Amino acid sequence: MERKVGWLEVVAMGVGGIMGAGILVSTGQAAHSSAGPAVILSFAIAGFSALLSALCYAEFAVSLPSAGGAFSYLRSTLGEFAAYFTGANLLMEYVISNAMVARSFTSYLATIYGVSDSNSWRIEAHGLSPGYNMLDLPAVALIAVLTICISYSTKVSCRVNLVITIFHVALMGFVVAIGFAKGSVRNLIQPDGFAPFGAKGVWNGAALVYFSYIGYDAVSTMAEEIDMTAPFATALREKTGWEWASIMVGIGACIGIVSSLLVAMLGQARYFCVIARAHLLPSWFAQIHPRTKTPLNASIVLGACTSVVALFTEMRILLDLIAIGTVFVFYMVANALIFKQHVKRGETSPWLTLCFLLCISSIAIGVTTYWQMGKGKVTALALGLTAGIVLSLIFKALVPRVSYPSTEKEWHAPLMPYLAVSSIYLNVCLMGSISIEAFARFAIWSFVAVIFYLIFSLHCSHDHATSLLQTTKKCTQVEFRPEKQTLHVVNIADLQMSKATTIMCIGSKGAAPTSFLARIESVS
């Protein structure tokens, strides 16, 4: 893939994902069923957790700038299986959440035409089970169009997203202005108080609105007082009587959802491609189209999978499964960062670090379980936090950070390991707010992923590593032609190098050792 995307387009992708379907849809579900007016505290908790995860990602991104994201970070620290298992869950989350975003597009599209029941725009299939019998053709059409877009050109997709994001920022300003004009502070305490579901409700709400910060998810369920599949547009129409404002927000929300979905579909295809490059999936998915320079095969296959889920499945069924997938990935990245800073393969023992991570996770799980069972008091929470702090202090005193060669781009997350430990705690607490049924679905998917790894991925990656080693040993015929500035190497085809790759050759000519850098300009 070629470097075509500028910093402004990258920023627009992040903002577009954050301000997309997450804010416009997840707010309704969290306020209605979990937190009430205290949803503002849910946003604060989720925002703080997202900040900690962002700092963990930042150190990895500086020290290991690769397209694989969390998969590459975990592969370089905790190993291949941890990376594969986490990557499999993130891919699942991508497909399901994108399908949900697409279905929420239909809900907001219906509000533009004054239709309160979004199912009236879906086709009921009487022979299918409830929850899978409302066929959403507009969602499938949207996914198909965006799949074509991201397959055609990354640059064009990012420019389209930039324009949409600018419009969407203006829309959010409009929503805030309308809120000040027609809102009332009495709504913070009426009719059931500021936090009608208590502290647990606030945490449950945080697990839902968490995805507003990462732009992956759209949340909806059946309507009672407010239509939670399109909360802002419905509120403006039914509570203020401003039909024109409801239509405007509906149009803006549809455009914002397109932006959120476009960003996520760009990301999921590249994630799929990188995992295939590691030979944990068939290498066919890693192929880059020679003209468009996009992962065409990965984009089409994932687009098709997303379309199938969006066509049949109601959003409420897979809601919590999405939450587990994303929070689990962030939990793993926080663990990997502590491992990276205190373990150097071949030089330091990993066992003390692994024991520390296990203890921290066990304490977090124990406190969360105690709290969710209804027995949790402030004392239990304080004891858990105190134990985590004491363990962190002991670990930092006994296990020094490893040193790496200094580079110009060196940067470390602040307040380590306390920052990563806090991220682990918060992610475990957020996972504890998810239903038992969702954990059962998570276990089933994880079982399928592990079976696939044992049957295919493990053997494929091992065979590739063996082949690569044998090929490298055969690369003995090297000829450098100074007059043409070319390098000729025999038996190197299996290394799968591409343009803009830099290699270092070390060898000898006679008694004098030689070494030089060479940049590949073409491959034949």
HUFENLIN-V31692 format. One record per pair of residues at least 6 apart in sequence whose ideal C-beta (glycine too) atoms are under 7 Angstrom apart, sorted by sequence separation. I is the first residue (numbers start at 1). J is the second residue. If there is no record, write none. Layout:
I:J  I:J
This chain:
66:72  115:121  188:194  195:201  211:217  236:242  237:243  275:281  276:282  288:294  370:376  413:419  508:514  35:42  126:133  150:157  195:202  221:228  227:234  276:283  288:295  289:296  343:350  480:487  507:514  31:39  64:72  74:82  75:83  110:118  125:133  149:157  220:228  226:234  30:39  64:73  74:83  124:133  220:229  226:235  236:245  237:246  276:285  277:286  371:380  479:488  506:515  110:120  124:134  125:135  236:246  276:286  287:297  343:353  370:380  371:381  505:515  107:118  110:121  208:219  342:353  478:489  504:515  505:516  27:39  30:42  64:76  71:83  74:86  106:118  122:134  123:135  273:285  285:297  60:73  122:135  233:246  236:249  272:285  273:286  284:297  285:298  367:380  477:490  504:517  505:518  122:136  123:137  339:353  367:381  475:489  71:86  106:121  119:134  338:353  475:490  502:517  503:518  70:86  71:87  106:122  233:249  285:301  475:491  121:138  232:249  233:250  367:384  474:491  475:492  502:519  503:520  338:357  501:520  70:90  230:250  233:253  471:491  232:253  363:384  396:417  499:520  273:295  335:357  395:417  499:521  230:253  471:494  497:520  499:522  363:387  471:495  499:523  270:295  273:298  363:388  392:417  498:523  269:295  272:298  392:418  468:494  497:523  467:494  468:495  478:505  360:388  109:138  269:298  392:421  478:507  106:136  269:299  272:302  360:391  487:518  106:138  359:391  103:136  105:138  106:139  269:302  388:421  105:139  268:302  356:391  103:139  102:139  105:142  388:425  265:303  218:257  356:395  102:142  102:143  215:260  352:398  353:399  352:399  215:263  216:264  215:264  348:402  175:232  342:399  178:236  182:240  344:402  342:401  343:402  341:401  342:402  364:424  368:428  372:432  341:402  360:421  364:425  368:429  361:424  365:428  369:432  360:424  364:428  368:432  178:245  361:428  175:249  341:416  337:413  25:104  338:417  21:101  171:252  338:420  21:104  337:420  168:252  171:256  334:420  168:255  167:255  168:256  334:423  335:424  334:424  164:255  168:259  330:423  331:424  334:427  164:258  165:259  164:259  220:315  221:316  331:427  330:427  331:428  161:259  219:319  327:427  161:262  161:263  327:430  328:431  327:431  157:262  217:322  324:431  157:266  216:326  324:434  116:227  118:229  323:434  214:326  107:220  104:218  320:434  324:438  146:261  150:265  211:326  320:435  324:439  104:220  146:262  150:266  207:323  100:217  101:218  321:438  100:218  147:265  320:438  324:442  97:216  111:230  146:265  150:269  97:217  321:441  321:442  107:229  108:230  111:233  93:216  107:230  111:234  104:229  108:233  111:246  112:247  112:250  111:250  112:251  153:292  152:292  154:294  151:292  108:250  151:294  150:294  13:158  16:161  108:253  109:254  151:296  108:254  13:161  16:164  151:299  5:154  9:158  12:161  16:165  19:168  105:254  108:257  150:299  151:300  4:154  5:155  9:159  12:162  15:165  19:169  37:187  4:155  37:188  16:168  105:257  147:299  5:158  9:162  12:165  19:172  104:257  147:300  8:162  36:192  38:194  101:257  147:303  37:194  38:195  36:194  36:195  101:260  102:261  35:195  36:196  42:202  46:206  50:210  101:261  143:303  36:197  41:202  45:206  49:210  35:197  34:197  42:205  46:209  50:213  98:261  143:306  144:307  38:202  42:206  46:210  50:214  143:307  36:201  35:201  39:205  43:209  47:213  98:264  34:201  35:202  42:209  46:213  97:264  98:265  140:307  143:310  34:204  35:205  39:209  94:264  98:268  140:310  34:205  139:310  140:311  94:267  95:268  34:208  94:268  136:310  30:205  136:311  135:311  91:268  94:271  135:312  280:457  30:208  29:208  30:209  91:271  132:312  134:314  90:271  91:272  132:313  279:460  280:461  26:208  27:209  279:461  26:209  131:314  278:461  87:271  26:211  279:464  26:212  131:317  87:275  22:211  23:212  22:212  29:219  26:217  29:220  26:218  29:221  22:215  25:218  26:219  18:212  25:219  32:226  18:213  20:215  22:217  25:220  18:214  21:217  22:218  32:228  84:280  17:214  18:215  21:218  17:215  28:226  29:228  28:228  71:271  69:271  72:274  28:231  67:270  71:274  75:278  25:229  27:231  71:275  68:274  67:274  95:302  99:306  103:310  24:232  98:306  102:310  95:305  99:309  95:306  99:310  103:315  96:309  95:309  99:313  100:315  100:318  210:430  96:318  100:322  207:430  206:430  96:321  97:322  96:322  203:429  207:433  207:434  24:253  93:322  204:433  203:433  24:256  93:325  92:325  93:326  90:325  20:256  21:257  89:325  19:256  20:257  22:260  20:259  21:260  89:328  90:329  20:260  89:329  16:259  17:260  86:329  16:260  17:263  86:332  16:263  17:264  13:263  82:332  74:332  78:336  70:329  77:336  73:333  78:339  70:332  74:336  77:339  70:333  73:336  77:340  57:333  53:330  56:333  60:337  56:334  59:337  53:333  56:337  1:288  2:293  1:293  1:294  62:409  62:411  59:411  59:412  92:445  59:413  58:413  56:413  55:413  88:449  55:419  56:420  85:449  52:419  56:423  84:453  52:422  53:423  52:423  81:453  84:457  49:423  52:426  49:426  49:427  49:430  80:461
